[in-house]
């Protein structure tokens, strides 16, 4: 036989607010937590709420469930009719001093004679507050990610612009030195110079070529060994000079220039290729930029 005193002890020990309703929705029993909550929140006596129609309370305009009241009442009716085995929802229940949320659960409690239901209210404020904090943090992180993406886009644009500016400056310097300076240095080397003058001129020529010929660094990375004459020919081919012009500047025959061109194609792996030698040399320069 069921011990009613034990039953009372059990529900009074629960932290949830518990009420038992009859088939009409009238409260027939509540636990200590329900009564303490009613007392602490200024509800009208009796604090045990026995005899109050809970369905009417839910549907009242100023009911404790707020806008969710009618939905709670409908959930209770569906459990009473047997349409639902259980009903669960949560609702705000704020006081003047704090914000609170409660979860309400409705389950059937069937006795031999009467069909009752059990309603429990559990304070889930910490869970809701944590959830809201996580949602706010997620929004904040999403905005921060968007700001970082915008910053990254701006940085990429700046870096690309910087790279383009650097390339234009290098091309301008190269063209000016290659076309306006080196030809005269080459002519000086073909003339009558003292040993000191020749040494200084050769140093100038070598340093200028190192400065304006970055594509040679790419050749070095390919472990290709070019003779000084081949480097000179490659430099002039890249700048668009004809074999006759190269021959005049270097003081060699046109056939000698053609020979160096053939050797360059062999070393660059272009022997069986239809690719233009000058185009290939220009691509080496672009790759090294």
C-alpha positions in Angstrom: 0.0 0.0 0.0 1.2 3.4 -0.9 2.4 5.6 2.0 1.0 9.0 1.6 3.3 10.5 4.2 6.3 9.2 2.3 4.9 10.6 -0.9 4.5 14.0 0.8 8.1 13.9 2.1 9.4 13.1 -1.4 7.7 16.0 -3.2 8.4 18.5 -0.4 12.1 17.6 -0.8 12.2 18.5 -4.5 13.6 21.9 -5.6 11.2 22.1 -8.4 7.8 23.7 -7.8 5.3 20.9 -8.0 1.5 21.0 -8.3 -1.0 18.3 -8.9 -4.1 19.1 -10.9 -7.4 17.2 -11.3 -9.1 16.5 -14.6 -10.6 20.0 -14.6 -7.3 21.7 -14.1 -7.9 22.6 -10.5 -4.9 22.4 -8.1 -5.4 19.8 -5.5 -1.9 19.7 -4.0 1.4 21.6 -4.1 4.8 21.0 -2.5 6.8 23.2 -0.2 8.9 24.7 -3.0 5.7 25.9 -4.8 4.4 27.5 -1.6 7.7 29.1 -0.7 7.9 30.6 -4.2 4.4 32.0 -3.9 5.1 33.5 -0.6 8.4 35.1 -1.7 6.9 36.6 -4.8 4.0 38.3 -3.2 1.3 36.0 -4.5 -2.1 36.1 -2.8 -3.0 33.5 -0.2 -3.5 30.7 0.1 0.1 30.0 -0.8 -0.5 26.4 -1.5 -2.9 27.5 -4.3 -5.2 24.6 -3.6 -8.6 25.1 -5.2 -7.3 27.5 -7.9 -8.0 26.6 -11.5 -4.6 26.5 -13.0 -5.9 26.6 -16.6 -7.7 29.9 -15.9 -4.6 31.3 -14.3 -2.6 30.4 -17.4 -5.1 32.0 -19.8 -5.5 35.2 -17.7 -4.0 38.3 -19.5 -1.6 38.9 -16.6 -0.8 35.3 -15.8 2.6 34.2 -14.6 3.4 32.5 -17.9 3.0 35.8 -19.9 2.5 35.3 -23.6 3.1 31.6 -23.3 0.2 31.1 -20.9 -2.4 30.0 -23.6 0.1 27.5 -25.0 0.8 26.1 -21.6 -3.0 25.7 -20.9 -3.4 23.9 -24.3 -0.5 21.6 -23.5 -2.1 20.7 -20.2 -5.5 20.0 -21.8 -3.8 17.7 -24.4 -2.1 15.7 -21.6 -5.4 15.5 -19.7 -7.1 14.2 -22.8 -4.3 11.7 -23.4 -3.3 13.3 -26.8 0.2 13.9 -25.4 2.2 11.6 -23.1 4.1 14.7 -21.9 4.3 18.5 -22.5 7.3 20.7 -22.0 8.2 24.3 -22.6 9.9 27.2 -20.9 8.8 30.8 -20.2 10.1 34.0 -18.7 9.0 34.9 -15.2 10.8 38.1 -14.3 10.6 39.9 -11.0 11.2 43.6 -10.4 14.7 42.8 -9.2 15.9 40.1 -11.6 15.2 38.2 -14.8 14.2 34.6 -14.5 13.2 31.8 -16.7 11.4 28.6 -15.8 10.8 25.3 -17.5 7.4 23.7 -17.1 6.8 20.0 -17.5 3.3 18.3 -17.5 2.9 14.5 -17.1 -0.1 12.3 -16.3 -0.5 10.9 -12.8 -3.1 8.3 -12.9 -4.8 6.9 -9.8 -7.3 4.1 -9.6 -10.3 6.5 -9.5 -9.2 9.8 -10.9 -7.0 11.1 -13.7 -4.6 13.8 -12.4 -1.6 15.5 -13.9 1.7 16.6 -12.3 3.1 20.0 -13.2 6.7 20.9 -12.3 8.4 24.3 -12.6 12.2 24.4 -12.6 14.3 27.5 -12.5 16.5 27.4 -15.6 17.8 31.0 -15.4 21.5 30.0 -15.3 21.0 27.8 -18.5 19.2 30.6 -20.3 21.8 33.2 -19.3 24.6 30.9 -20.4 22.9 30.3 -23.7 22.3 34.1 -24.3 25.9 34.8 -23.4 27.1 32.2 -25.9 24.8 33.7 -28.6 26.2 37.2 -27.9 29.7 35.8 -28.0 28.9 34.1 -31.3 27.6 37.4 -32.8 30.7 39.2 -31.5 33.0 36.5 -33.0 31.2 36.6 -36.3 31.6 40.4 -36.4 35.3 40.1 -35.5 35.8 37.5 -38.2 34.1 39.8 -40.7 36.4 42.7 -39.6 39.4 40.5 -40.0 38.3 39.3 -43.4 37.9 42.9 -44.5 41.3 43.8 -43.1 42.9 40.8 -44.9 41.3 41.9 -48.1 42.7 45.4 -47.7 46.1 44.0 -46.8 46.1 41.8 -49.9 45.2 44.7 -52.1 48.0 46.8 -50.5 50.5 44.0 -50.9 49.5 43.4 -54.5 49.7 47.2 -55.2 53.1 47.3 -53.5 54.3 44.3 -55.6 53.1 46.0 -58.8 54.8 49.3 -57.8 58.0 47.4 -57.1 57.9 45.7 -60.4 57.3 49.0 -62.3 60.1 50.7 -60.5 62.5 47.8 -61.2 61.4 47.7 -64.9 61.9 51.5 -65.2 65.4 51.3 -63.6 66.3 48.3 -65.7 65.2 49.8 -69.0 66.9 53.1 -68.3 70.2 51.5 -67.3 70.1 48.8 -70.0 69.4 51.2 -72.8 70.9 54.5 -71.7 73.9 53.4 -69.7 75.2 49.9 -70.6 75.6 50.5 -74.3 78.0 53.4 -73.6 79.9 51.3 -71.0 80.2 48.6 -73.6 81.6 51.1 -76.1 84.1 52.3 -73.6 85.3 48.7 -73.1 85.9 48.4 -76.8 88.0 51.6 -76.9 91.6 52.3 -75.8 91.7 52.5 -72.0 94.5 52.4 -69.5 94.6 49.3 -67.3 93.1 51.3 -64.4 90.4 52.7 -66.6 89.5 49.3 -68.0 89.4 47.8 -64.5 87.1 50.5 -63.2 84.9 50.3 -66.3 84.6 46.5 -66.0 83.7 46.9 -62.4 81.0 49.4 -63.3 79.7 47.1 -66.1 79.6 44.1 -63.9 77.8 45.9 -61.0 75.3 47.4 -63.3 74.5 44.1 -64.9 74.0 42.5 -61.5 71.6 45.3 -60.5 69.5 45.3 -63.7 69.5 41.6 -64.5 67.5 39.8 -61.7 66.6 37.1 -64.2 70.2 35.8 -64.0 69.4 34.7 -60.4 66.8 32.4 -61.7 69.3 30.9 -64.1 71.6 30.3 -61.2 68.9 28.5 -59.3 68.6 26.1 -62.2 72.3 25.2 -61.8 73.1 26.4 -65.3 76.7 27.6 -65.9 76.8 30.3 -68.5 80.0 31.9 -69.7 80.4 35.6 -69.4 79.9 35.9 -73.2 76.7 33.9 -73.0 75.4 36.1 -70.2 76.1 39.2 -72.2 74.3 37.7 -75.2 71.4 36.5 -73.1 71.1 40.0 -71.6 71.0 41.7 -75.0 68.6 39.1 -76.5 66.3 39.7 -73.5 66.4 43.4 -74.2 65.3 42.9 -77.8 68.5 43.6 -79.7 69.1 41.8 -83.0 72.1 39.6 -83.7 73.7 42.3 -85.8 73.3 44.8 -82.9 74.7 42.3 -80.4 77.7 41.6 -82.7 78.5 45.3 -83.1 78.4 45.9 -79.3 80.4 42.8 -78.3 82.8 43.1 -81.2 82.1 39.6 -82.6 80.7 38.2 -85.8 77.0 37.6 -86.4 77.7 33.9 -86.7 79.4 34.1 -83.3 76.2 35.6 -81.8 74.1 32.8 -83.5 76.5 30.2 -81.9 75.9 31.7 -78.5 72.2 31.8 -79.1 72.3 28.0 -79.9 74.3 27.3 -76.8 71.8 29.3 -74.7 68.9 27.3 -76.1 70.7 24.1 -75.2 71.4 25.1 -71.7 67.9 26.4 -71.2 66.3 23.2 -72.5 64.8 24.9 -75.6 66.6 22.8 -78.2 63.5 20.9 -79.3 61.1 23.7 -78.4 59.6 26.3 -80.7 59.5 28.8 -77.8 61.2 32.1 -78.5 64.5 32.6 -76.6 63.7 36.2 -75.7 60.2 35.3 -74.3 61.8 32.6 -72.2 64.4 35.0 -70.8 61.7 37.5 -70.0 59.7 34.9 -68.1 62.8 34.2 -66.0 62.9 37.8 -65.1 59.2 37.9 -64.1 59.5 34.8 -62.0 62.4 36.2 -60.0 60.6 39.5 -59.3 
